[in-house]
Amino acid sequence: MIALITGATAGIGRATAEAFARLNYDLILCGRRQERLDELRQQLGAVRVHTLNFDVRDRTAVETAISSLPEDWKAIDILVNNAGNAFGFSAIQDGDPADWDRMIDGNVQGVLYVSKAVMSGMVERGRGHIVNLSSIAGKQTYANGAVYCASKAAIEAISTGMRLDLTQHGIKVTNIAPGAVETEFSMVRFNGDAERAAKVYEGFTPLTAQDIADTIVYAITAPAHVTIADLTILASAQAAATTIVRK
């Protein structure tokens, strides 16, 4: 079984790589930071690992990297579209268009570029499983997050569209929408402001990257006749996107 994971160098992507290694899958780990990819490959040790260094926002780089895979790595069984980002937290009228570009390019176009490069092979082989990481933000828009929420709502729509188009080719599509997960997410969103990022998770126990990786494993190891189409995972203290019981 060959699995390709984008955004594999941290957070949910890294935890998913570790979970897949426990299943003895062959792993294609993708990310922008080659030193982290190399470190993760060393950590995983016993399983077969191939790394690809590219930014999902760069269509040419995506196509070049995936087409460069050796023949014995080309038959990708599982694609996990995990790479994404969130930049800024302000009312839309105060938003930075550069942040908007980074979110739309990474969260939407990046998923499309990587999927396009992988799907054709899955269609030819008549099998495959695509897992898209959406967010509770894709289901419930909140103040000061309009563009991020829009980018994740797009993934919700893309996942549904993929399922409609690809089921006939034996390809499963799973959309996973995590709630509050403590990863690098808030540090990136608040431009490295550690104090502000930490406050996001104060007063409750958030989800971990491992929780989401376990959910991905659950979806991809379901029986052949079962498709886990759409899963929303919240911390037990979280009732909605921005409704969290804090103590």
NUKE-668308 format. One record per residue (C-alpha): residue number from 0; x, y, z negated. Coordinates in pm, 1 decimal, decimal comma. Example, Ala and Ser with C-alpha at 12.3 -4.5 7.8 and 13.67 -1.06 7.14 Angstrom:
BEGIN
<resi = 0; X = 1230,0; Y = -450,0; Z = -780,0> .
<resi = 1; X = 1367,0; Y = -106,0; Z = -714,0> .
***
This chain:
BEGIN
<resi = 0; X = 0,0; Y = 0,0; Z = 0,0> .
<resi = 1; X = 145,0; Y = 336,4; Z = 105,3> .
<resi = 2; X = 21,2; Y = 655,3; Z = -62,6> .
<resi = 3; X = 108,2; Y = 1013,4; Z = 31,2> .
<resi = 4; X = 69,8; Y = 1276,1; Z = -242,6> .
<resi = 5; X = 103,8; Y = 1650,2; Z = -185,7> .
<resi = 6; X = 209,4; Y = 1876,7; Z = -467,3> .
<resi = 7; X = 384,0; Y = 1579,5; Z = -626,1> .
<resi = 8; X = 645,7; Y = 1774,1; Z = -820,7> .
<resi = 9; X = 429,8; Y = 1882,1; Z = -1115,2> .
<resi = 10; X = 99,3; Y = 1850,4; Z = -1295,7> .
<resi = 11; X = -167,9; Y = 1627,1; Z = -1145,4> .
<resi = 12; X = 46,2; Y = 1534,2; Z = -845,5> .
<resi = 13; X = 332,6; Y = 1411,0; Z = -1059,5> .
<resi = 14; X = 100,2; Y = 1223,6; Z = -1294,8> .
<resi = 15; X = -65,4; Y = 1059,3; Z = -994,1> .
<resi = 16; X = 272,3; Y = 951,6; Z = -857,9> .
<resi = 17; X = 354,4; Y = 793,4; Z = -1193,9> .
<resi = 18; X = 15,5; Y = 618,7; Z = -1205,6> .
<resi = 19; X = 55,2; Y = 486,7; Z = -850,9> .
<resi = 20; X = 405,2; Y = 362,3; Z = -932,7> .
<resi = 21; X = 250,6; Y = 149,1; Z = -1207,1> .
<resi = 22; X = 36,5; Y = -5,1; Z = -930,7> .
<resi = 23; X = 357,3; Y = -74,1; Z = -733,0> .
<resi = 24; X = 246,4; Y = 142,0; Z = -440,1> .
<resi = 25; X = 502,0; Y = 273,5; Z = -192,6> .
<resi = 26; X = 504,5; Y = 651,8; Z = -238,9> .
<resi = 27; X = 550,9; Y = 942,6; Z = -0,9> .
<resi = 28; X = 602,9; Y = 1235,9; Z = -235,3> .
<resi = 29; X = 562,5; Y = 1582,8; Z = -87,5> .
<resi = 30; X = 650,4; Y = 1919,2; Z = -235,4> .
<resi = 31; X = 831,5; Y = 2249,8; Z = -191,0> .
<resi = 32; X = 1101,4; Y = 2182,6; Z = -453,1> .
<resi = 33; X = 1343,3; Y = 1917,1; Z = -328,9> .
<resi = 34; X = 1530,8; Y = 1902,0; Z = -660,6> .
<resi = 35; X = 1208,8; Y = 1805,3; Z = -838,7> .
<resi = 36; X = 1127,1; Y = 1547,5; Z = -572,3> .
<resi = 37; X = 1473,1; Y = 1395,0; Z = -618,6> .
<resi = 38; X = 1433,4; Y = 1390,5; Z = -995,9> .
<resi = 39; X = 1093,5; Y = 1222,1; Z = -970,4> .
<resi = 40; X = 1227,3; Y = 962,5; Z = -727,5> .
<resi = 41; X = 1501,9; Y = 877,9; Z = -977,2> .
<resi = 42; X = 1248,9; Y = 854,9; Z = -1260,1> .
<resi = 43; X = 1018,4; Y = 618,5; Z = -1071,7> .
<resi = 44; X = 1311,7; Y = 393,7; Z = -992,5> .
<resi = 45; X = 1163,4; Y = 53,5; Z = -923,7> .
<resi = 46; X = 914,4; Y = 150,6; Z = -652,7> .
<resi = 47; X = 989,8; Y = 246,4; Z = -293,9> .
<resi = 48; X = 984,0; Y = 626,7; Z = -256,1> .
<resi = 49; X = 1020,9; Y = 857,6; Z = 43,3> .
<resi = 50; X = 1024,0; Y = 1235,0; Z = -8,1> .
<resi = 51; X = 911,7; Y = 1512,3; Z = 225,7> .
<resi = 52; X = 1001,5; Y = 1873,2; Z = 154,6> .
<resi = 53; X = 753,8; Y = 2122,6; Z = 305,4> .
<resi = 54; X = 496,8; Y = 2388,5; Z = 224,4> .
<resi = 55; X = 141,9; Y = 2276,5; Z = 310,1> .
<resi = 56; X = 64,8; Y = 2631,1; Z = 429,2> .
<resi = 57; X = 309,6; Y = 2593,3; Z = 718,9> .
<resi = 58; X = 135,9; Y = 2388,0; Z = 988,5> .
<resi = 59; X = 451,6; Y = 2333,1; Z = 1192,4> .
<resi = 60; X = 643,7; Y = 2218,8; Z = 885,3> .
<resi = 61; X = 360,8; Y = 1978,9; Z = 791,4> .
<resi = 62; X = 345,4; Y = 1827,9; Z = 1137,6> .
<resi = 63; X = 724,1; Y = 1799,8; Z = 1165,9> .
<resi = 64; X = 763,7; Y = 1638,1; Z = 824,2> .
<resi = 65; X = 489,5; Y = 1379,1; Z = 861,3> .
<resi = 66; X = 587,5; Y = 1291,7; Z = 1217,3> .
<resi = 67; X = 944,3; Y = 1234,4; Z = 1092,9> .
<resi = 68; X = 838,7; Y = 940,5; Z = 875,9> .
<resi = 69; X = 1019,6; Y = 617,3; Z = 963,5> .
<resi = 70; X = 803,5; Y = 353,2; Z = 1129,6> .
<resi = 71; X = 770,9; Y = 148,5; Z = 811,8> .
<resi = 72; X = 623,3; Y = 452,7; Z = 633,5> .
<resi = 73; X = 371,3; Y = 566,4; Z = 894,5> .
<resi = 74; X = 77,6; Y = 338,6; Z = 800,8> .
<resi = 75; X = -51,1; Y = 558,1; Z = 518,5> .
<resi = 76; X = -333,8; Y = 393,3; Z = 324,4> .
<resi = 77; X = -406,9; Y = 668,2; Z = 69,7> .
<resi = 78; X = -378,6; Y = 1044,5; Z = 102,1> .
<resi = 79; X = -408,2; Y = 1258,4; Z = -210,0> .
<resi = 80; X = -455,1; Y = 1624,9; Z = -118,6> .
<resi = 81; X = -342,3; Y = 1772,0; Z = -448,1> .
<resi = 82; X = -129,1; Y = 2073,1; Z = -350,0> .
<resi = 83; X = -297,3; Y = 2404,7; Z = -419,1> .
<resi = 84; X = -269,7; Y = 2725,6; Z = -612,2> .
<resi = 85; X = -450,3; Y = 3004,2; Z = -795,4> .
<resi = 86; X = -320,1; Y = 3362,0; Z = -794,8> .
<resi = 87; X = -464,7; Y = 3652,4; Z = -987,1> .
<resi = 88; X = -767,2; Y = 3691,8; Z = -1209,5> .
<resi = 89; X = -945,4; Y = 4014,5; Z = -1128,5> .
<resi = 90; X = -1270,1; Y = 4151,4; Z = -992,7> .
<resi = 91; X = -1284,5; Y = 4108,1; Z = -617,6> .
<resi = 92; X = -1262,6; Y = 4482,8; Z = -553,6> .
<resi = 93; X = -929,9; Y = 4484,6; Z = -738,1> .
<resi = 94; X = -791,8; Y = 4170,4; Z = -578,5> .
<resi = 95; X = -459,7; Y = 4154,0; Z = -395,7> .
<resi = 96; X = -504,5; Y = 4040,2; Z = -32,3> .
<resi = 97; X = -164,8; Y = 3869,4; Z = -53,9> .
<resi = 98; X = -304,2; Y = 3651,3; Z = -333,3> .
<resi = 99; X = -611,8; Y = 3578,5; Z = -122,8> .
<resi = 100; X = -391,5; Y = 3467,4; Z = 168,0> .
<resi = 101; X = -189,0; Y = 3235,3; Z = -54,0> .
<resi = 102; X = -503,0; Y = 3072,4; Z = -195,7> .
<resi = 103; X = -686,8; Y = 3031,1; Z = 133,1> .
<resi = 104; X = -373,5; Y = 2912,2; Z = 313,6> .
<resi = 105; X = -271,5; Y = 2666,5; Z = 41,8> .
<resi = 106; X = -604,6; Y = 2540,2; Z = -84,7> .
<resi = 107; X = -793,5; Y = 2518,6; Z = 243,9> .
<resi = 108; X = -565,6; Y = 2525,7; Z = 545,4> .
<resi = 109; X = -305,5; Y = 2313,6; Z = 366,4> .
<resi = 110; X = -559,8; Y = 2037,0; Z = 308,7> .
<resi = 111; X = -666,5; Y = 2054,2; Z = 671,3> .
<resi = 112; X = -311,1; Y = 2051,4; Z = 808,8> .
<resi = 113; X = -199,7; Y = 1750,6; Z = 603,1> .
<resi = 114; X = -523,8; Y = 1560,4; Z = 660,4> .
<resi = 115; X = -503,8; Y = 1618,0; Z = 1035,8> .
<resi = 116; X = -152,7; Y = 1474,9; Z = 1041,4> .
<resi = 117; X = -259,4; Y = 1161,9; Z = 851,8> .
<resi = 118; X = -619,2; Y = 1094,7; Z = 959,4> .
<resi = 119; X = -549,8; Y = 992,8; Z = 1318,0> .
<resi = 120; X = -344,7; Y = 695,1; Z = 1200,8> .
<resi = 121; X = -615,9; Y = 594,2; Z = 956,0> .
<resi = 122; X = -874,4; Y = 608,7; Z = 1234,1> .
<resi = 123; X = -655,3; Y = 393,5; Z = 1459,9> .
<resi = 124; X = -611,6; Y = 133,0; Z = 1187,0> .
<resi = 125; X = -977,7; Y = 144,8; Z = 1081,2> .
<resi = 126; X = -902,2; Y = 196,4; Z = 713,4> .
<resi = 127; X = -784,0; Y = 451,0; Z = 459,5> .
<resi = 128; X = -880,5; Y = 657,9; Z = 157,8> .
<resi = 129; X = -856,9; Y = 1035,9; Z = 127,0> .
<resi = 130; X = -877,2; Y = 1198,6; Z = -216,3> .
<resi = 131; X = -929,6; Y = 1575,4; Z = -222,7> .
<resi = 132; X = -869,7; Y = 1773,1; Z = -540,9> .
<resi = 133; X = -1140,0; Y = 2033,9; Z = -568,7> .
<resi = 134; X = -1232,2; Y = 2201,2; Z = -899,6> .
<resi = 135; X = -1526,3; Y = 2286,3; Z = -1119,9> .
<resi = 136; X = -1462,9; Y = 2629,5; Z = -963,9> .
<resi = 137; X = -1578,5; Y = 2485,1; Z = -632,3> .
<resi = 138; X = -1916,2; Y = 2406,9; Z = -785,0> .
<resi = 139; X = -1964,7; Y = 2710,2; Z = -1013,0> .
<resi = 140; X = -1838,2; Y = 3051,7; Z = -909,5> .
<resi = 141; X = -1720,2; Y = 3269,0; Z = -1197,7> .
<resi = 142; X = -1634,9; Y = 3636,3; Z = -1241,3> .
<resi = 143; X = -1280,9; Y = 3743,9; Z = -1149,8> .
<resi = 144; X = -1224,4; Y = 3428,5; Z = -949,2> .
<resi = 145; X = -1427,4; Y = 3476,4; Z = -631,5> .
<resi = 146; X = -1161,8; Y = 3386,0; Z = -376,3> .
<resi = 147; X = -1020,9; Y = 3092,9; Z = -572,3> .
<resi = 148; X = -1374,2; Y = 2961,1; Z = -624,1> .
<resi = 149; X = -1445,1; Y = 3008,4; Z = -253,0> .
<resi = 150; X = -1133,7; Y = 2812,8; Z = -159,1> .
<resi = 151; X = -1240,0; Y = 2522,0; Z = -378,5> .
<resi = 152; X = -1600,1; Y = 2539,4; Z = -254,7> .
<resi = 153; X = -1449,2; Y = 2497,3; Z = 91,5> .
<resi = 154; X = -1284,7; Y = 2173,6; Z = -24,3> .
<resi = 155; X = -1624,3; Y = 2051,9; Z = -145,6> .
<resi = 156; X = -1764,0; Y = 2113,1; Z = 203,0> .
<resi = 157; X = -1461,3; Y = 1963,8; Z = 376,0> .
<resi = 158; X = -1484,9; Y = 1648,9; Z = 164,0> .
<resi = 159; X = -1849,4; Y = 1603,9; Z = 258,9> .
<resi = 160; X = -1771,0; Y = 1668,9; Z = 623,2> .
<resi = 161; X = -1483,4; Y = 1422,8; Z = 618,9> .
<resi = 162; X = -1710,4; Y = 1157,3; Z = 471,9> .
<resi = 163; X = -1971,1; Y = 1216,7; Z = 741,2> .
<resi = 164; X = -1712,2; Y = 1191,5; Z = 1019,2> .
<resi = 165; X = -1479,7; Y = 922,8; Z = 884,1> .
<resi = 166; X = -1701,4; Y = 663,1; Z = 718,4> .
<resi = 167; X = -1770,7; Y = 506,8; Z = 1057,1> .
<resi = 168; X = -1395,8; Y = 447,0; Z = 1088,7> .
<resi = 169; X = -1367,1; Y = 260,4; Z = 759,1> .
<resi = 170; X = -1218,4; Y = 557,3; Z = 573,2> .
<resi = 171; X = -1334,8; Y = 644,8; Z = 222,3> .
<resi = 172; X = -1336,5; Y = 1006,4; Z = 103,2> .
<resi = 173; X = -1338,1; Y = 1102,5; Z = -263,9> .
<resi = 174; X = -1378,5; Y = 1456,3; Z = -396,3> .
<resi = 175; X = -1253,1; Y = 1512,0; Z = -751,6> .
<resi = 176; X = -1342,3; Y = 1832,9; Z = -935,4> .
<resi = 177; X = -1147,1; Y = 1879,6; Z = -1260,4> .
<resi = 178; X = -1243,1; Y = 2129,0; Z = -1526,3> .
<resi = 179; X = -988,5; Y = 2280,6; Z = -1765,4> .
<resi = 180; X = -662,0; Y = 2088,4; Z = -1719,4> .
<resi = 181; X = -348,2; Y = 2207,6; Z = -1897,7> .
<resi = 182; X = -78,0; Y = 2217,6; Z = -1628,6> .
<resi = 183; X = 126,7; Y = 2491,5; Z = -1458,2> .
<resi = 184; X = -203,7; Y = 2625,0; Z = -1319,5> .
<resi = 185; X = -249,3; Y = 2915,5; Z = -1560,8> .
<resi = 186; X = 118,3; Y = 3013,1; Z = -1556,9> .
<resi = 187; X = 96,2; Y = 3052,7; Z = -1179,1> .
<resi = 188; X = -237,9; Y = 3232,7; Z = -1194,8> .
<resi = 189; X = -108,8; Y = 3485,8; Z = -1447,6> .
<resi = 190; X = 224,8; Y = 3532,8; Z = -1271,0> .
<resi = 191; X = 433,9; Y = 3367,0; Z = -1541,7> .
<resi = 192; X = 270,2; Y = 3542,0; Z = -1836,4> .
<resi = 193; X = 307,2; Y = 3256,3; Z = -2087,0> .
<resi = 194; X = 109,7; Y = 3428,3; Z = -2362,8> .
<resi = 195; X = -190,4; Y = 3492,7; Z = -2139,5> .
<resi = 196; X = -169,7; Y = 3144,2; Z = -1988,7> .
<resi = 197; X = -163,9; Y = 2980,0; Z = -2332,6> .
<resi = 198; X = -484,6; Y = 3155,8; Z = -2435,6> .
<resi = 199; X = -674,5; Y = 2968,4; Z = -2165,0> .
<resi = 200; X = -635,7; Y = 2647,2; Z = -2367,0> .
<resi = 201; X = -667,7; Y = 2784,1; Z = -2719,5> .
<resi = 202; X = -925,9; Y = 2643,9; Z = -2959,2> .
<resi = 203; X = -1008,1; Y = 2319,0; Z = -2777,4> .
<resi = 204; X = -843,5; Y = 2010,1; Z = -2634,5> .
<resi = 205; X = -811,9; Y = 2048,6; Z = -2256,4> .
<resi = 206; X = -780,8; Y = 1771,0; Z = -2003,4> .
<resi = 207; X = -434,4; Y = 1647,5; Z = -1914,9> .
<resi = 208; X = -284,0; Y = 1572,6; Z = -1576,5> .
<resi = 209; X = -284,9; Y = 1206,3; Z = -1677,7> .
<resi = 210; X = -662,6; Y = 1218,4; Z = -1729,3> .
<resi = 211; X = -707,8; Y = 1324,5; Z = -1367,3> .
<resi = 212; X = -452,0; Y = 1072,6; Z = -1241,3> .
<resi = 213; X = -643,9; Y = 798,1; Z = -1421,3> .
<resi = 214; X = -961,2; Y = 915,9; Z = -1248,0> .
<resi = 215; X = -790,6; Y = 901,6; Z = -909,0> .
<resi = 216; X = -677,0; Y = 545,9; Z = -982,8> .
<resi = 217; X = -1033,6; Y = 456,4; Z = -1077,5> .
<resi = 218; X = -1159,3; Y = 587,5; Z = -742,9> .
<resi = 219; X = -900,5; Y = 422,1; Z = -521,4> .
<resi = 220; X = -917,7; Y = 83,7; Z = -695,3> .
<resi = 221; X = -1296,3; Y = 55,5; Z = -670,5> .
<resi = 222; X = -1420,1; Y = -251,8; Z = -478,2> .
<resi = 223; X = -1413,4; Y = -229,5; Z = -99,2> .
<resi = 224; X = -1791,0; Y = -185,6; Z = -80,5> .
<resi = 225; X = -1785,3; Y = 107,9; Z = -327,9> .
<resi = 226; X = -1702,4; Y = 471,4; Z = -249,6> .
<resi = 227; X = -1661,8; Y = 710,1; Z = -542,1> .
<resi = 228; X = -1779,9; Y = 1010,8; Z = -345,4> .
<resi = 229; X = -1773,5; Y = 1296,9; Z = -593,5> .
<resi = 230; X = -1653,7; Y = 1320,1; Z = -953,8> .
<resi = 231; X = -1655,9; Y = 1618,4; Z = -1189,8> .
<resi = 232; X = -1439,3; Y = 1578,3; Z = -1498,5> .
<resi = 233; X = -1468,6; Y = 1820,1; Z = -1789,4> .
<resi = 234; X = -1298,8; Y = 1845,2; Z = -2125,4> .
<resi = 235; X = -1543,4; Y = 1736,7; Z = -2395,4> .
<resi = 236; X = -1559,8; Y = 2097,2; Z = -2522,7> .
<resi = 237; X = -1643,2; Y = 2230,2; Z = -2176,1> .
<resi = 238; X = -2004,1; Y = 2256,2; Z = -2059,9> .
<resi = 239; X = -1947,0; Y = 2457,6; Z = -1740,7> .
<resi = 240; X = -1671,7; Y = 2636,8; Z = -1554,6> .
<resi = 241; X = -1628,8; Y = 2914,1; Z = -1812,1> .
<resi = 242; X = -1840,4; Y = 2775,5; Z = -2096,7> .
<resi = 243; X = -1602,9; Y = 2623,8; Z = -2349,5> .
<resi = 244; X = -1666,2; Y = 2566,7; Z = -2719,9> .
<resi = 245; X = -1359,2; Y = 2694,1; Z = -2900,5> .
<resi = 246; X = -1280,5; Y = 2647,5; Z = -3269,5> .
***
